C-alpha cells in the first residue's frame, strides 16, 4: 500500500488525527459520528489503493507484452508505469 500512496502511511496518520480529536473541546458529542466517518474514509482509501495496485499490475503486464515497452523500460530510471504512460501518449511507435 505504501508504494501506491507515495510512501504515506494513511492508517497511521488517520489514527493520530482520531487520537487528537479525543482531546479536542466539544468533540465528545460528535465523537461517534467522527469515528464512523473516519472508518469509512479509511475503507475508501484501502479500496482505492487496491484498485491502483491492480491497475499498476495490469499496466506492467501489458508493457511486458510489447517489444517497444521492453525497449523503453530498459532506459535507467524508467519503470513499467512510466513506460505505459509514454506508450499511451505516443501510441504506435512504428507509425
C-alpha positions as CSV (number, residue, x, y, z in Angstrom):
1,X,0.0,0.0,0.0
2,X,2.8,2.4,0.8
3,X,4.2,2.2,-2.8
4,X,0.8,3.2,-4.3
5,X,0.3,6.0,-1.9
6,X,3.8,7.5,-2.4
7,X,5.0,6.2,0.9
8,X,2.3,7.8,3.0
9,X,1.0,5.7,5.9
10,X,-2.7,6.7,5.8
11,X,-3.8,4.5,8.6
12,X,-1.2,5.8,11.0
13,X,-2.0,9.4,10.1
14,X,-5.7,8.9,10.5
15,X,-5.2,7.2,13.8
16,X,-3.2,10.2,15.0
17,X,-6.0,12.5,13.9
18,X,-8.5,10.4,15.7
19,X,-6.5,10.3,18.9
20,X,-6.0,14.1,18.8
21,X,-9.7,14.6,18.3
22,X,-10.4,12.8,21.6
23,X,-8.8,15.7,23.4
24,X,-10.5,18.5,21.4
25,X,-13.1,20.7,23.0
26,X,-16.7,19.9,22.1
27,X,-15.9,16.8,20.1
28,X,-17.1,14.3,22.6
29,X,-20.7,14.7,21.5
30,X,-19.9,14.0,17.9
31,X,-17.1,11.6,18.5
32,X,-19.1,8.6,17.4
33,X,-20.1,10.1,14.1
34,X,-16.5,11.3,13.5
35,X,-15.2,7.8,14.2
36,X,-17.7,6.3,11.7
37,X,-16.7,8.9,9.1
38,X,-13.0,8.2,9.7
39,X,-13.5,4.5,9.4
40,X,-15.4,5.0,6.1
41,X,-12.7,7.2,4.8
42,X,-10.0,4.6,5.7
43,X,-12.1,1.9,3.9
44,X,-12.3,4.1,0.9
45,X,-8.6,4.7,0.9
46,X,-7.9,1.0,1.1
47,X,-10.4,0.3,-1.7
48,X,-8.8,2.9,-4.0
49,X,-5.3,1.8,-3.1
50,X,-6.2,-1.8,-4.1
51,X,-7.6,-0.6,-7.4
52,X,-4.5,1.4,-8.1
53,X,-2.3,-1.7,-7.3
54,X,-4.5,-3.8,-9.6
55,X,-4.2,-1.2,-12.5
56,X,-0.4,-1.0,-12.0
57,X,-0.1,-4.8,-12.2
58,X,-2.1,-4.8,-15.4
59,X,0.0,-2.0,-16.9
60,X,3.2,-3.8,-16.1
61,X,1.8,-7.0,-17.7
62,X,0.8,-5.1,-20.9
63,X,4.2,-3.3,-21.1
64,X,6.0,-6.7,-20.9
65,X,3.9,-7.9,-23.8
66,X,5.3,-5.3,-26.2
67,X,8.7,-5.0,-27.8
68,X,8.5,-1.2,-27.6
69,X,7.6,-1.4,-23.9
70,X,10.6,-3.6,-23.0
71,X,12.9,-1.2,-25.0
72,X,11.6,1.9,-23.3
73,X,11.7,0.2,-19.9
74,X,15.4,-0.6,-20.5
75,X,16.2,3.1,-20.0
76,X,17.6,3.7,-16.5
77,X,15.0,5.3,-14.2
78,X,12.0,4.4,-16.4
79,X,9.8,1.7,-14.9
80,X,6.7,-0.1,-16.2
81,X,4.3,2.7,-15.1
82,X,6.3,5.4,-16.9
83,X,6.7,3.2,-19.9
84,X,2.9,2.7,-20.0
85,X,2.4,6.4,-19.8
86,X,4.9,7.0,-22.7
87,X,3.3,4.4,-24.9
88,X,-0.1,5.8,-24.1
89,X,0.9,9.2,-25.2
90,X,2.9,8.3,-28.2
91,X,0.7,5.5,-29.5
92,X,2.1,3.2,-32.1
93,X,5.8,4.0,-32.3
94,X,6.1,2.3,-35.8
95,X,3.8,4.8,-37.5
